[in-house]
Structures are given as C-alpha cells and as structure tokens.
Amino acid sequence: MPPSTVVTKDSRAIAAWFADDKLCLRLADGREVAVPLAWFPSLLTATPAQRANWRFVGPGVGLHWEELDEDLSVAGLLAV
C-alpha cells in the first residue's frame, strides 16, 4: 500500500481548508491530502460560507458540516 494511504493513529486531521476545487487536509503525521470537491456534491454546490462552517469530529478523525448534513472521515478519504 502506498504511504499516502496508510491510516495510523497519527492520521487525524489537524487542519482543513478549500483550495480551488479541492478539500485539503493536513494530518498530524505531516501529510497533506487533497480530494476533489466533485466527489462530494453537497460541498461542490455549497457557498463559501457553508463550506467554512465545519467542525472536527472527535480528535480529528473526521469533519462535519451541520448545515450541509455532510460527514467525511479521514480514513475514508485516505482509502480512495
């Protein structure tokens, strides 16, 4: 398995941001991951304000957008 897809205890997200048409995450182990918003229609069609209104789930194991009813796990993002 390539190193970028390995899930470890340090695979929790410590930062998240949007850049162009991607959701970007910085993980506790130093990796940065970017996934296309096209994979998540609710994020793709959301306003910048809606995208910015998120919170970490647990200690960075996922992200949650209440208004958009969207939940993403770091493990799931690393598995694709």
N, CA, C and O atoms as a DFTB+ gen file, in Angstrom:
320 C
 N C O
     1  1       0.857      -1.173       0.000
     2  2       0.000       0.000       0.000
     3  2       0.904       1.237       0.000
     4  3       1.836       1.301       0.801
     5  1       0.660       2.211      -0.864
     6  2       1.477       3.430      -0.881
     7  2       1.387       4.168       0.449
     8  3       0.338       4.135       1.093
     9  1       2.457       4.832       0.878
    10  2       2.444       5.534       2.161
    11  2       1.320       6.535       2.313
    12  3       0.852       6.745       3.432
    13  1       0.864       7.163       1.242
    14  2      -0.179       8.179       1.354
    15  2      -1.532       7.604       1.743
    16  3      -2.432       8.359       2.111
    17  1      -1.696       6.296       1.671
    18  2      -2.992       5.710       2.016
    19  2      -2.971       4.988       3.352
    20  3      -3.988       4.424       3.755
    21  1      -1.853       4.988       4.044
    22  2      -1.744       4.294       5.314
    23  2      -2.471       5.083       6.399
    24  3      -2.254       6.284       6.560
    25  1      -3.338       4.392       7.141
    26  2      -4.055       5.010       8.250
    27  2      -3.384       4.565       9.537
    28  3      -3.302       3.369       9.815
    29  1      -2.903       5.519      10.323
    30  2      -2.272       5.241      11.601
    31  2      -2.930       6.093      12.674
    32  3      -3.835       6.875      12.383
    33  1      -2.481       5.948      13.901
    34  2      -3.051       6.778      14.976
    35  2      -2.758       8.259      14.766
    36  3      -3.453       9.110      15.321
    37  1      -1.737       8.576      13.972
    38  2      -1.421       9.968      13.680
    39  2      -2.057      10.453      12.380
    40  3      -1.666      11.493      11.849
    41  1      -3.027       9.713      11.869
    42  2      -3.709      10.099      10.636
    43  2      -4.886      11.031      10.899
    44  3      -5.744      11.204      10.034
    45  1      -4.932      11.623      12.067
    46  2      -6.039      12.535      12.356
    47  2      -5.760      13.900      11.728
    48  3      -4.609      14.323      11.616
    49  1      -6.817      14.567      11.326
    50  2      -6.685      15.884      10.702
    51  2      -6.432      16.940      11.767
    52  3      -7.039      16.923      12.838
    53  1      -5.527      17.854      11.455
    54  2      -5.261      18.974      12.363
    55  2      -5.597      20.313      11.706
    56  3      -5.633      21.345      12.375
    57  1      -5.843      20.290      10.396
    58  2      -6.244      21.498       9.676
    59  2      -7.002      21.080       8.423
    60  3      -6.756      20.014       7.857
    61  1      -7.924      21.934       8.001
    62  2      -8.685      21.691       6.771
    63  2      -8.948      23.028       6.100
    64  3      -9.179      24.036       6.769
    65  1      -8.913      23.029       4.770
    66  2      -9.177      24.239       4.002
    67  2      -9.589      23.850       2.590
    68  3      -9.417      22.707       2.166
    69  1     -10.133      24.816       1.876
    70  2     -10.535      24.620       0.494
    71  2      -9.595      25.411      -0.395
    72  3      -9.276      26.564      -0.107
    73  1      -9.155      24.786      -1.473
    74  2      -8.299      25.445      -2.452
    75  2      -8.809      25.084      -3.835
    76  3      -8.845      23.912      -4.208
    77  1      -9.201      26.095      -4.589
    78  2      -9.781      25.882      -5.917
    79  2     -10.948      24.913      -5.806
    80  3     -11.935      25.217      -5.136
    81  1     -10.858      23.776      -6.437
    82  2     -11.947      22.796      -6.435
    83  2     -11.605      21.576      -5.591
    84  3     -12.023      20.462      -5.906
    85  1     -10.834      21.788      -4.499
    86  2     -10.395      20.679      -3.658
    87  2     -10.619      20.970      -2.177
    88  3     -10.609      22.120      -1.739
    89  1     -10.823      19.887      -1.419
    90  2     -10.796      19.920       0.033
    91  2      -9.417      19.428       0.431
    92  3      -8.990      18.356       0.003
    93  1      -8.723      20.200       1.242
    94  2      -7.355      19.858       1.648
    95  2      -7.308      19.625       3.153
    96  3      -7.956      20.327       3.929
    97  1      -6.533      18.631       3.544
    98  2      -6.342      18.322       4.955
    99  2      -4.863      18.229       5.268
   100  3      -4.076      17.744       4.455
   101  1      -4.485      18.697       6.454
   102  2      -3.142      18.450       6.986
   103  2      -3.326      17.471       8.131
   104  3      -4.141      17.689       9.027
   105  1      -2.560      16.390       8.091
   106  2      -2.665      15.351       9.106
   107  2      -1.591      15.534      10.166
   108  3      -0.568      16.176       9.928
   109  1      -1.835      14.964      11.334
   110  2      -0.905      15.083      12.457
   111  2       0.467      14.514      12.127
   112  3       1.467      14.942      12.703
   113  1       0.530      13.554      11.206
   114  2       1.817      12.956      10.847
   115  2       2.557      13.752       9.776
   116  3       3.607      13.318       9.301
   117  1       2.020      14.921       9.387
   118  2       2.692      15.790       8.437
   119  2       2.212      15.681       7.004
   120  3       2.550      16.531       6.180
   121  1       1.438      14.662       6.684
   122  2       0.935      14.537       5.314
   123  2      -0.121      15.590       5.032
   124  3      -0.830      16.039       5.933
   125  1      -0.215      15.977       3.759
   126  2      -1.314      16.809       3.282
   127  2      -2.032      16.031       2.196
   128  3      -1.407      15.439       1.316
   129  1      -3.348      16.043       2.271
   130  2      -4.194      15.288       1.363
   131  2      -5.162      16.265       0.719
   132  3      -5.702      17.141       1.395
   133  1      -5.385      16.125      -0.574
   134  2      -6.366      16.956      -1.282
   135  2      -7.270      16.037      -2.093
   136  3      -6.798      15.140      -2.791
   137  1      -8.570      16.270      -1.993
   138  2      -9.547      15.484      -2.747
   139  2     -10.457      16.443      -3.514
   140  3     -10.753      17.534      -3.027
   141  1     -10.899      16.050      -4.700
   142  2     -11.756      16.943      -5.494
   143  2     -13.142      17.117      -4.870
   144  3     -13.743      16.158      -4.384
   145  1     -13.632      18.344      -4.892
   146  2     -14.984      18.605      -4.400
   147  2     -16.031      17.884      -5.232
   148  3     -17.135      17.637      -4.746
   149  1     -15.717      17.546      -6.457
   150  2     -16.664      16.827      -7.319
   151  2     -17.080      15.499      -6.702
   152  3     -18.140      14.974      -7.042
   153  1     -16.279      14.950      -5.811
   154  2     -16.633      13.697      -5.137
   155  2     -17.746      13.895      -4.118
   156  3     -18.387      12.931      -3.700
   157  1     -17.980      15.148      -3.717
   158  2     -18.942      15.448      -2.662
   159  2     -19.873      16.559      -3.141
   160  3     -19.614      17.735      -2.886
   161  1     -20.946      16.197      -3.828
   162  2     -21.834      17.204      -4.432
   163  2     -22.322      18.278      -3.466
   164  3     -22.458      19.439      -3.853
   165  1     -22.585      17.908      -2.218
   166  2     -23.079      18.929      -1.285
   167  2     -22.009      19.980      -1.001
   168  3     -22.339      21.149      -0.799
   169  1     -20.744      19.593      -0.983
   170  2     -19.671      20.571      -0.800
   171  2     -19.415      21.351      -2.082
   172  3     -19.126      22.547      -2.042
   173  1     -19.521      20.675      -3.211
   174  2     -19.291      21.317      -4.501
   175  2     -20.276      22.453      -4.739
   176  3     -19.891      23.510      -5.239
   177  1     -21.536      22.248      -4.390
   178  2     -22.569      23.249      -4.652
   179  2     -22.793      24.215      -3.487
   180  3     -23.597      25.141      -3.597
   181  1     -22.089      24.007      -2.380
   182  2     -22.241      24.872      -1.205
   183  2     -21.604      26.234      -1.449
   184  3     -20.702      26.379      -2.273
   185  1     -22.084      27.208      -0.730
   186  2     -21.475      28.538      -0.769
   187  2     -20.159      28.498       0.019
   188  3     -19.955      27.599       0.834
   189  1     -19.279      29.455      -0.216
   190  2     -18.052      29.510       0.586
   191  2     -18.340      29.576       2.095
   192  3     -17.624      28.970       2.893
   193  1     -19.376      30.305       2.475
   194  2     -19.732      30.404       3.891
   195  2     -20.175      29.045       4.444
   196  3     -19.812      28.679       5.562
   197  1     -20.956      28.303       3.661
   198  2     -21.386      26.976       4.103
   199  2     -20.192      26.027       4.221
   200  3     -20.104      25.255       5.176
   201  1     -19.289      26.085       3.266
   202  2     -18.091      25.231       3.338
   203  2     -17.248      25.553       4.562
   204  3     -16.678      24.658       5.187
   205  1     -17.172      26.830       4.900
   206  2     -16.335      27.260       6.017
   207  2     -16.933      26.901       7.373
   208  3     -16.235      26.954       8.385
   209  1     -18.205      26.539       7.408
   210  2     -18.893      26.237       8.659
   211  2     -18.824      24.737       8.958
   212  3     -19.822      24.029       8.826
   213  1     -17.655      24.261       9.355
   214  2     -17.435      22.851       9.645
   215  2     -16.776      22.720      11.017
   216  3     -16.322      23.704      11.601
   217  1     -16.734      21.480      11.521
   218  2     -16.023      21.202      12.768
   219  2     -15.393      19.827      12.665
   220  3     -15.843      18.978      11.895
   221  1     -14.350      19.617      13.446
   222  2     -13.749      18.285      13.523
   223  2     -14.668      17.361      14.298
   224  3     -15.338      17.784      15.240
   225  1     -14.698      16.106      13.902
   226  2     -15.396      15.053      14.634
   227  2     -14.331      14.326      15.441
   228  3     -13.304      13.911      14.904
   229  1     -14.587      14.176      16.736
   230  2     -13.594      13.525      17.588
   231  2     -12.289      14.296      17.529
   232  3     -12.282      15.495      17.248
   233  1     -11.201      13.623      17.788
   234  2      -9.905      14.315      17.749
   235  2      -9.328      14.365      16.332
   236  3      -8.181      13.978      16.108
   237  1     -10.132      14.843      15.379
   238  2      -9.662      14.955      14.006
   239  2      -9.832      13.710      13.170
   240  3      -9.174      13.565      12.140
   241  1     -10.711      12.797      13.597
   242  2     -10.943      11.586      12.804
   243  2     -11.889      11.839      11.635
   244  3     -12.021      11.000      10.744
   245  1     -12.542      12.988      11.642
   246  2     -13.449      13.335      10.556
   247  2     -13.826      14.795      10.614
   248  3     -13.401      15.537      11.500
   249  1     -14.642      15.195       9.639
   250  2     -15.145      16.559       9.556
   251  2     -16.658      16.499       9.393
   252  3     -17.198      15.565       8.799
   253  1     -17.333      17.512       9.933
   254  2     -18.800      17.556       9.888
   255  2     -19.261      18.954       9.501
   256  3     -18.788      19.955      10.039
   257  1     -20.201      18.999       8.549
   258  2     -20.870      20.227       8.140
   259  2     -22.339      20.084       8.515
   260  3     -23.098      19.412       7.817
   261  1     -22.736      20.708       9.603
   262  2     -24.107      20.592      10.109
   263  2     -25.132      21.055       9.079
   264  3     -26.080      20.331       8.774
   265  1     -24.943      22.256       8.546
   266  2     -25.912      22.832       7.608
   267  2     -26.053      21.995       6.340
   268  3     -27.131      21.939       5.747
   269  1     -24.972      21.349       5.927
   270  2     -24.984      20.559       4.693
   271  2     -25.289      19.088       4.936
   272  3     -25.453      18.324       3.985
   273  1     -25.366      18.684       6.204
   274  2     -25.580      17.285       6.572
   275  2     -24.532      16.389       5.895
   276  3     -24.861      15.363       5.299
   277  1     -23.276      16.803       6.004
   278  2     -22.161      16.076       5.368
   279  2     -21.141      15.693       6.430
   280  3     -20.739      16.517       7.253
   281  1     -20.731      14.436       6.399
   282  2     -19.697      13.929       7.289
   283  2     -18.666      13.196       6.445
   284  3     -19.017      12.383       5.590
   285  1     -17.387      13.488       6.689
   286  2     -16.301      12.803       5.993
   287  2     -15.311      12.301       7.029
   288  3     -14.977      13.013       7.976
   289  1     -14.847      11.082       6.850
   290  2     -13.828      10.548       7.744
   291  2     -12.466      10.625       7.072
   292  3     -12.355      10.477       5.854
   293  1     -11.447      10.854       7.858
   294  2     -10.080      10.880       7.328
   295  2      -9.733       9.519       6.756
   296  3      -9.152       9.433       5.674
   297  1     -10.083       8.447       7.472
   298  2      -9.795       7.097       6.976
   299  2     -10.444       6.860       5.616
   300  3      -9.834       6.266       4.726
   301  1     -11.674       7.323       5.458
   302  2     -12.366       7.174       4.176
   303  2     -11.691       7.949       3.059
   304  3     -11.590       7.466       1.931
   305  1     -11.228       9.153       3.376
   306  2     -10.543       9.958       2.365
   307  2      -9.199       9.338       1.974
   308  3      -8.786       9.427       0.818
   309  1      -8.531       8.721       2.921
   310  2      -7.254       8.080       2.631
   311  2      -7.433       6.773       1.868
   312  3      -6.508       6.317       1.195
   313  1      -8.602       6.173       1.966
   314  2      -8.842       4.871       1.332
   315  2      -9.155       4.973      -0.146
   316  3      -9.106       3.965      -0.852
   317  1      -9.478       6.164      -0.635
   318  2      -9.844       6.292      -2.062
   319  2      -8.640       6.594      -2.926
   320  3      -8.771       6.731      -4.143
